[in-house]
C-alpha cells in the first residue's frame, strides 16, 4: 500500500538554475533549498529527482533552440547541469525536455499522488505538472519550494496552476509537512 503523501518529484534542482551567470538563473533558488531538503526528508524513499540534459544531437525545434542558446552546449555549462545537492540513493531521471513527466517518472510514481517542487516554476515545473494532471495523477505543487525566472513569472504560474483544481493543488511546504 502506498503512502498517502505519494511521491515527491524534485524538478531540475540543478546548478544551472543557481549560477548567477546562467541565462536560466532563478533568483530565489537558494531560498527554496531548505524547503526541498525538508520535503525530501518527509517523503523518505518516495523521492525522484529530474535533471535537464542537453542532447548530443538536438533535433527539430530543439536545434533552433540551441542555435539561439548555445550557452548550454559549451564545455563550461556541463558541470552546471549537475544536481545542486547529492540525491543520495534516490533515483535521478535525465530528460532533454523541459517537461519531466516522462515514462520513467510515470512508472516510478505510479498513480500518485505526486508532490512537485523545483525549478523553474514557469518552465520545467509547469511543463511537468500539466501532463501529469492530464494523465489523471493528483498533483500538488509546493509554491514556496519552487523558484521561477523571477517573482512575477512564479506568481503568474501559480495562479495558472490554481485554475486546474482539483487536478492540481497549489500548497506550501508547511501544509505538506503537516500532512506527513
FENCORHU-V52994 format. One record per residue. N is the residue number from 1. RES is the residue in three letters. SS is DSSP state (~ for helix, > for strand, _ for the rest). PHI is phi as a letter, one per 20 degrees, with the letter a starting at -180 (NA if undefined). PSI is psi in radians with two decimals (none if undefined). Layout:
# FENCORHU-V52994
n | res | ss | phi | psi
N | RES | SS | PHI | PSI
N | RES | SS | PHI | PSI
This chain:
# FENCORHU-V52994
n | res | ss | phi | psi
1 | UNK | _ | NA | 2.35
2 | UNK | _ | f | 2.88
3 | UNK | _ | f | 2.54
4 | UNK | _ | f | -0.42
5 | UNK | _ | f | -0.46
6 | UNK | _ | m | -2.35
7 | UNK | > | d | 2.61
8 | UNK | > | d | 2.21
9 | UNK | > | d | 2.01
10 | UNK | > | e | 1.88
11 | UNK | > | e | 2.10
12 | UNK | _ | l | 0.86
13 | UNK | _ | f | 1.20
14 | UNK | > | d | 2.69
15 | UNK | ~ | g | -0.50
16 | UNK | ~ | f | -0.42
17 | UNK | ~ | e | -0.25
18 | UNK | ~ | e | -0.60
19 | UNK | _ | f | 2.17
20 | UNK | _ | f | -0.35
21 | UNK | _ | e | -0.07
22 | UNK | _ | e | 2.48
23 | UNK | _ | f | -0.27
24 | UNK | _ | d | 0.30
25 | UNK | _ | g | 2.31
26 | UNK | _ | d | 1.88
27 | UNK | _ | g | -0.47
28 | UNK | _ | e | 0.28
29 | UNK | ~ | g | -0.89
30 | UNK | ~ | f | -0.46
31 | UNK | ~ | f | -0.53
32 | UNK | ~ | e | -0.23
33 | UNK | ~ | g | -0.85
34 | UNK | ~ | f | -0.55
35 | UNK | ~ | f | -0.73
36 | UNK | ~ | f | -0.74
37 | UNK | ~ | g | -0.76
38 | UNK | ~ | f | -0.73
39 | UNK | ~ | f | -0.77
40 | UNK | ~ | g | -0.72
41 | UNK | ~ | f | -0.79
42 | UNK | ~ | f | -0.52
43 | UNK | ~ | e | -0.26
44 | UNK | _ | m | -2.11
45 | UNK | _ | e | -0.15
46 | UNK | _ | e | 0.98
47 | UNK | > | c | 2.38
48 | UNK | > | c | 2.35
49 | UNK | > | d | 2.52
50 | UNK | > | d | 2.78
51 | UNK | > | b | 2.19
52 | UNK | > | f | 2.30
53 | UNK | _ | c | 2.61
54 | UNK | _ | e | 2.23
55 | UNK | _ | f | 2.65
56 | UNK | _ | f | -0.71
57 | UNK | _ | c | 1.57
58 | UNK | _ | g | 2.42
59 | UNK | _ | c | 2.77
60 | UNK | _ | l | -2.40
61 | UNK | ~ | f | -0.41
62 | UNK | ~ | f | -0.57
63 | UNK | ~ | f | -0.73
64 | UNK | ~ | f | -0.70
65 | UNK | ~ | g | -0.87
66 | UNK | ~ | f | -0.38
67 | UNK | ~ | f | -0.66
68 | UNK | ~ | f | -0.70
69 | UNK | _ | d | 1.10
70 | UNK | ~ | f | -0.13
71 | UNK | ~ | g | -0.70
72 | UNK | ~ | f | -0.18
73 | UNK | ~ | e | -0.03
74 | UNK | _ | e | 2.65
75 | UNK | ~ | g | -0.58
76 | UNK | ~ | f | -0.40
77 | UNK | ~ | e | -0.35
78 | UNK | ~ | g | -0.84
79 | UNK | ~ | f | -0.43
80 | UNK | ~ | f | -0.27
81 | UNK | ~ | e | -0.09
82 | UNK | _ | f | 2.70
83 | UNK | > | f | 2.61
84 | UNK | _ | f | -0.31
85 | UNK | _ | b | 2.74
86 | UNK | _ | f | 2.18
87 | UNK | _ | f | 0.01
88 | UNK | _ | m | -2.37
89 | UNK | _ | e | 0.07
90 | UNK | _ | f | 2.55
91 | UNK | > | f | 2.58
92 | UNK | > | c | 2.15
93 | UNK | > | d | 2.08
94 | UNK | > | e | 2.47
95 | UNK | > | b | 2.47
96 | UNK | _ | e | 0.46
97 | UNK | _ | c | 2.73
98 | UNK | _ | f | -0.83
99 | UNK | _ | f | 2.42
100 | UNK | _ | d | 0.25
101 | UNK | _ | e | 1.26
102 | UNK | _ | d | 2.85
103 | UNK | ~ | g | -0.69
104 | UNK | ~ | f | -0.72
105 | UNK | ~ | f | -0.78
106 | UNK | ~ | g | -0.72
107 | UNK | ~ | f | -0.72
108 | UNK | ~ | f | -0.80
109 | UNK | ~ | e | -0.22
110 | UNK | _ | l | -2.33
111 | UNK | _ | e | 0.02
112 | UNK | > | m | -2.74
113 | UNK | > | f | 2.88
114 | UNK | > | c | 2.33
115 | UNK | > | d | 2.32
116 | UNK | > | d | 2.35
117 | UNK | > | c | 2.84
118 | UNK | > | p | -2.70
119 | UNK | > | c | 2.80
120 | UNK | _ | e | 2.37
121 | UNK | ~ | g | -0.84
122 | UNK | ~ | e | 0.10
123 | UNK | ~ | c | -1.49
124 | UNK | ~ | f | -0.66
125 | UNK | ~ | f | -0.91
126 | UNK | ~ | g | -0.78
127 | UNK | ~ | f | -0.26
128 | UNK | ~ | e | -0.73
129 | UNK | ~ | f | -0.80
130 | UNK | ~ | f | -0.78
131 | UNK | ~ | f | -0.54
132 | UNK | ~ | f | -0.79
133 | UNK | ~ | f | -0.72
134 | UNK | ~ | f | -0.51
135 | UNK | _ | f | -0.05
136 | UNK | _ | n | 0.22
137 | UNK | _ | e | 2.32
138 | UNK | > | f | 2.27
139 | UNK | > | c | 2.27
140 | UNK | > | d | 2.29
141 | UNK | > | d | 2.15
142 | UNK | > | e | 1.71
143 | UNK | > | g | -0.70
144 | UNK | > | e | 0.14
145 | UNK | > | d | 0.38
146 | UNK | > | c | 2.63
147 | UNK | > | c | 2.43
148 | UNK | _ | d | -3.09
149 | UNK | _ | g | -0.58
150 | UNK | _ | a | 3.04
151 | UNK | ~ | f | -0.68
152 | UNK | ~ | f | -0.79
153 | UNK | ~ | f | -0.73
154 | UNK | ~ | f | -0.88
155 | UNK | ~ | f | -0.72
156 | UNK | ~ | f | -0.72
157 | UNK | ~ | f | -0.71
158 | UNK | ~ | f | -0.67
159 | UNK | ~ | f | -0.75
160 | UNK | ~ | f | -0.83
161 | UNK | ~ | f | -0.59
162 | UNK | ~ | f | -0.44
163 | UNK | _ | f | -0.21
164 | UNK | _ | e | 0.11
165 | UNK | _ | g | 2.51
166 | UNK | _ | e | 0.08
167 | UNK | _ | f | -0.66
168 | UNK | > | c | 2.29
169 | UNK | > | d | 2.26
170 | UNK | > | e | 2.22
171 | UNK | > | c | -3.05
172 | UNK | _ | c | 2.88
173 | UNK | ~ | g | -0.82
174 | UNK | ~ | g | -0.71
175 | UNK | ~ | f | -0.70
176 | UNK | ~ | f | -0.77
177 | UNK | ~ | f | -0.64
178 | UNK | ~ | f | -0.58
179 | UNK | ~ | f | -0.36
180 | UNK | _ | e | none
